[in-house]
Amino acid sequence: MSKWFVCICCVCYFSVSYAQEFNLGIAAHLLSNNPSSLNPNTANTKIKAAGIRYVRMDALWRDVEINKGQLAIPKKWDEVINEQKKLGLEPILILAYGNKNYQNGDKPTDKDSINAYVRYASYVVNHFKGRVKYYQIWNEWNGTAGATSVGSVRDYKILVKAAYPVIKKINPASVIITGEFSNGAFNKELGLTSEDFLRVFLSQDMVNYTDVIGIHPYVVYRTPPYNGYWAYLSQIKYASSLVKQSRGFSNKPLFITEIGWSTASSNKGVSEKSQSQFITNAICDAKKIGISAVIIYQIRDGLPNNSHPTEPGFGIYKYNWDEKPIISSLKSKGCW
């Protein structure tokens, strides 16, 4: 590891205390600068009506630093987050993905790019201090999200060790979520590969660089029989057991920060009734084993996409904002 990332005072960070509670969240692309993106006011109102607390959103690096070295928060972000706070919603900001000004938009792995990422993260955290508590360092580092190359656990650790102490210095009350690997992190547990990303990440050197562990136990895109509900259960039980058994991590909350089933008309889609049953059961089973939060992907269906036919159907609302059956289940509170 390069010596400029060493923190000589990592044990002196403020510890984060957690109440024994369980919360629901939703993924919503509300900060996008795409003119065809969701209407934030409508989306926030619908989220509140569904009885959801956390709103997980991409706070893209490329939108903050369009020109190299010039950082600015889009006006829309303030408007969205201010409205969420008024409604009693809790935003979670994902600090990602690549920026064209560094490593051709790929994951930050060299010194200059990592330092630039930390500056961007610091800028966002400082801007929203007092309004945003939860931050996520990257998303699915082991995958290609954000049109980036597949990343290694080693490089992800370096990035986390660089960003975490700086964020904590700016806002000691912040809660930082790490991990967040794609469902490929569970391939070894299912007997598919020898890679065990989560176990490698939960090493002793990372204990003081995370407040919450995030996981994405999707089964939708897996091939049979690994797309069954049993595989979801196997993945979350493995993650929960691993966190509890890893020295220094046993008292850290585990969040499912993405899970969902698509109702798209594709070979991986399910019926709206099945979606409701799967999500409801997923929430209840997660709570039973001590997981602290489940964040559903996502708030509303998208338009048909021939390149990714399953992706548009993950919404808990249809594209026209009509409710799917899962909304009634969420409103009823069920096991939670």
C-alpha positions in Angstrom: 0.0 0.0 0.0 1.3 3.5 -0.8 2.3 5.3 2.3 0.3 8.4 1.6 -2.9 6.5 2.5 -1.8 5.5 6.0 -3.8 6.9 8.8 -1.9 7.2 12.1 -4.9 8.1 14.1 -7.5 5.7 12.8 -8.5 4.7 16.3 -9.5 8.2 17.3 -12.5 8.5 15.1 -15.9 9.1 16.7 -17.7 5.8 17.1 -21.2 5.6 15.7 -23.9 4.2 18.0 -26.9 2.5 16.5 -30.4 2.0 17.8 -31.8 -1.5 17.5 -34.2 -0.6 14.7 -35.1 -1.8 11.2 -35.7 0.5 8.3 -36.9 0.3 4.6 -35.3 2.3 1.8 -35.7 2.7 -1.9 -33.3 3.4 -4.8 -34.3 6.5 -6.8 -32.3 8.3 -9.5 -33.5 11.7 -8.4 -30.2 13.6 -8.8 -29.8 12.9 -12.5 -29.3 15.8 -14.9 -31.1 13.9 -17.6 -34.2 15.9 -18.6 -36.3 12.7 -18.8 -35.5 11.6 -15.3 -38.0 11.3 -12.5 -39.9 14.4 -11.2 -38.3 14.6 -7.7 -41.4 16.2 -6.0 -43.7 13.4 -7.2 -41.1 10.7 -6.4 -40.5 12.0 -2.9 -44.2 12.2 -2.2 -44.7 8.6 -3.5 -41.8 7.4 -1.4 -43.2 8.9 1.8 -46.7 7.5 1.0 -45.2 4.0 0.8 -43.9 4.2 4.3 -40.2 4.2 3.3 -37.5 6.1 5.2 -34.2 5.9 3.3 -33.7 7.2 -0.2 -30.5 6.0 -1.9 -29.3 8.2 -4.7 -26.3 8.5 -7.0 -24.3 11.7 -6.3 -22.2 11.4 -9.4 -18.6 12.6 -9.4 -18.9 13.6 -13.1 -21.8 16.0 -12.2 -19.8 17.8 -9.5 -16.5 18.1 -11.3 -17.4 18.7 -15.0 -14.2 20.6 -15.6 -11.0 19.4 -13.9 -10.4 21.1 -10.6 -13.7 23.0 -10.6 -16.3 21.6 -8.2 -19.9 22.7 -7.8 -23.1 21.0 -6.5 -26.0 21.0 -9.0 -28.8 23.2 -7.8 -31.2 20.3 -8.3 -29.5 18.3 -5.6 -30.2 20.9 -2.9 -33.8 21.1 -4.0 -34.3 17.3 -3.8 -32.6 16.8 -0.5 -34.2 19.8 1.2 -37.6 18.4 0.1 -36.7 15.0 1.5 -35.7 16.4 4.8 -39.1 18.3 5.1 -40.9 15.0 4.5 -38.8 13.2 7.1 -36.9 11.1 4.6 -33.3 10.1 5.0 -31.1 10.5 1.9 -28.2 8.1 1.3 -25.7 9.5 -1.2 -23.6 7.2 -3.4 -20.2 8.7 -4.0 -19.4 7.3 -7.5 -18.5 6.7 -10.4 -15.6 7.6 -12.7 -14.8 11.1 -13.9 -13.6 11.7 -17.5 -10.9 14.0 -16.1 -9.1 11.1 -14.4 -8.0 7.8 -15.7 -10.3 8.3 -18.7 -13.4 7.9 -16.5 -12.4 4.6 -15.0 -12.2 3.7 -11.4 -9.7 5.8 -9.4 -6.7 3.6 -8.7 -3.7 5.9 -9.1 -2.5 8.5 -6.7 -3.8 11.6 -8.6 -7.2 10.0 -9.2 -7.7 8.8 -5.7 -6.8 12.3 -4.3 -9.3 13.8 -6.8 -12.0 11.4 -5.7 -11.4 12.3 -2.1 -11.6 16.0 -2.9 -14.9 15.4 -4.6 -16.3 13.3 -1.7 -15.1 15.9 0.8 -16.8 18.7 -1.2 -20.1 16.9 -1.2 -20.0 16.0 2.5 -19.1 19.5 3.5 -21.9 20.9 1.3 -24.5 18.7 2.8 -23.3 18.7 6.4 -26.3 18.8 8.7 -28.6 17.5 6.0 -27.1 14.2 4.8 -25.8 11.7 7.3 -25.4 8.5 5.2 -22.7 8.2 2.5 -21.6 5.2 0.4 -18.1 4.9 -0.9 -18.6 3.7 -4.5 -21.0 1.1 -5.7 -20.3 -2.4 -6.9 -16.5 -1.9 -7.2 -16.1 -5.5 -8.3 -18.4 -4.9 -11.3 -18.5 -2.6 -14.3 -21.1 -0.1 -13.0 -20.6 3.4 -14.4 -18.9 2.0 -17.5 -15.8 1.2 -15.5 -13.4 -1.7 -15.5 -13.8 -4.6 -13.0 -12.1 -3.6 -9.8 -10.1 -5.5 -7.2 -10.8 -5.7 -3.5 -7.3 -4.5 -2.9 -7.8 -1.3 -4.8 -11.2 -0.7 -3.2 -9.6 -0.9 0.2 -7.1 1.7 -0.8 -9.9 4.0 -1.9 -11.9 3.5 1.3 -8.9 4.1 3.5 -8.2 7.4 1.7 -11.8 8.7 1.7 -13.2 7.5 5.1 -11.0 9.5 7.5 -11.4 12.7 5.4 -15.2 12.3 5.4 -15.2 11.7 9.2 -13.0 14.7 9.8 -15.5 16.9 8.0 -18.6 15.3 9.5 -17.9 13.1 12.5 -21.6 12.2 12.7 -21.6 10.8 9.2 -22.4 7.1 8.7 -20.3 5.6 6.0 -21.4 2.4 4.1 -18.8 0.3 2.5 -18.7 -3.1 0.8 -21.5 -2.8 -1.7 -20.1 -5.4 -4.1 -22.4 -6.8 -6.8 -24.0 -10.2 -6.2 -20.9 -11.7 -7.7 -19.5 -11.3 -4.2 -21.6 -14.4 -3.2 -20.5 -16.7 -6.0 -18.2 -18.7 -3.8 -21.1 -19.2 -1.3 -23.2 -20.6 -4.1 -20.4 -22.8 -5.3 -19.9 -20.9 -8.6 -16.4 -19.5 -8.3 -13.6 -19.3 -5.8 -13.8 -15.6 -5.3 -15.0 -14.3 -1.9 -15.0 -10.5 -2.2 -16.8 -9.9 1.1 -14.6 -12.1 3.2 -11.5 -10.5 1.7 -12.8 -7.0 2.4 -13.7 -7.8 6.0 -10.1 -7.9 7.2 -8.7 -6.5 10.3 -7.2 -3.5 8.6 -10.7 -2.3 7.5 -12.4 -2.4 10.9 -11.8 1.3 11.5 -12.8 2.4 8.0 -16.5 1.4 7.9 -19.6 2.1 9.9 -22.1 -0.1 7.9 -21.6 -3.1 5.6 -23.7 -3.1 2.4 -24.6 -6.0 0.3 -26.5 -6.7 -3.0 -27.9 -10.2 -2.8 -29.8 -10.2 -6.2 -30.8 -13.4 -7.8 -32.8 -12.1 -10.8 -29.9 -12.2 -13.2 -28.6 -15.6 -12.1 -29.2 -18.7 -14.2 -31.4 -21.5 -12.8 -31.4 -22.9 -10.2 -29.4 -20.0 -8.7 -32.2 -17.5 -9.5 -34.5 -19.1 -6.8 -35.5 -17.5 -3.6 -33.4 -20.0 -1.7 -30.3 -18.4 -3.2 -31.3 -15.0 -1.8 -31.6 -16.6 1.6 -28.3 -18.3 1.3 -26.5 -15.1 0.4 -28.0 -13.0 3.2 -27.4 -15.7 5.8 -23.8 -16.0 4.6 -23.2 -12.3 4.8 -24.8 -11.9 8.2 -22.8 -14.8 9.6 -19.6 -13.5 8.1 -20.0 -10.0 9.6 -20.9 -11.4 13.0 -17.9 -13.8 13.0 -15.3 -11.3 11.7 -13.4 -9.7 14.6 -14.2 -6.0 14.9 -17.2 -6.1 12.6 -19.7 -8.0 14.7 -21.3 -4.8 16.1 -21.5 -3.1 12.7 -24.9 -3.0 11.0 -25.5 -4.9 7.8 -27.7 -3.2 5.2 -29.1 -4.8 2.0 -28.6 -1.7 -0.1 -30.1 -3.2 -3.3 -32.6 -6.0 -3.8 -35.5 -6.4 -6.2 -37.4 -8.5 -8.7 -38.4 -7.2 -12.1 -41.9 -7.4 -13.6 -40.6 -6.8 -17.1 -41.7 -8.9 -20.0 -38.4 -10.7 -20.3 -37.3 -14.2 -19.5 -36.1 -13.0 -16.1 -39.2 -11.1 -15.2 -41.9 -12.2 -12.7 -45.5 -11.3 -12.2 -46.5 -8.3 -10.1 -48.0 -10.6 -7.5 -44.7 -12.6 -7.3 -42.7 -9.4 -7.1 -44.8 -8.4 -4.1 -44.4 -11.8 -2.4 -40.6 -12.0 -3.1 -39.9 -8.4 -1.8 -42.2 -8.9 1.3 -40.5 -12.2 2.2 -37.1 -10.7 1.5 -37.7 -7.9 4.0 -39.1 -10.2 6.7 -36.3 -12.8 6.3 -33.7 -10.1 6.4 -35.1 -8.6 9.6 -35.3 -12.1 11.2 -31.6 -12.6 10.9 -30.7 -9.2 12.2 -30.1 -7.1 9.1 -30.8 -3.5 9.9 -32.2 -2.1 6.6 -33.5 -3.3 3.2 -33.3 -0.9 0.3 -35.5 -1.9 -2.6 -34.4 -1.3 -6.2 -36.2 0.8 -7.4 -39.0 3.5 -7.1 -40.5 3.4 -10.6 -40.4 1.4 -13.8 -38.5 2.8 -16.7 -39.3 2.8 -20.4 -38.8 -0.4 -22.4 -35.1 -1.0 -23.1 -34.2 -3.5 -25.8 -30.6 -3.6 -24.7 -31.5 -4.4 -21.1 -35.1 -5.7 -21.2 -35.3 -6.7 -17.5 -34.0 -3.5 -16.0 -37.1 -1.3 -16.6 -39.4 -3.5 -14.5 -37.8 -3.3 -11.1 -40.1 -0.4 -9.9 -42.5 -0.7 -7.1 -44.6 1.8 -9.1 -45.4 1.5 -12.8 -44.0 4.1 -15.2 -47.3 6.1 -15.0 -47.1 6.0 -11.1 -49.9 3.4 -10.8 -49.2 1.2 -7.8 -48.0 -2.4 -8.1 -49.2 -4.9 -5.5 -46.0 -4.4 -3.4 -47.2 -0.9 -2.4 -50.1 -2.3 -0.5 -47.8 -4.7 1.3 -45.4 -1.9 2.2 -48.1 0.4 3.5 -49.5 -2.4 5.7 -46.1 -2.5 7.5 -46.2 -6.3 7.7 -43.4 -7.8 9.8 -41.6 -4.5 10.0 
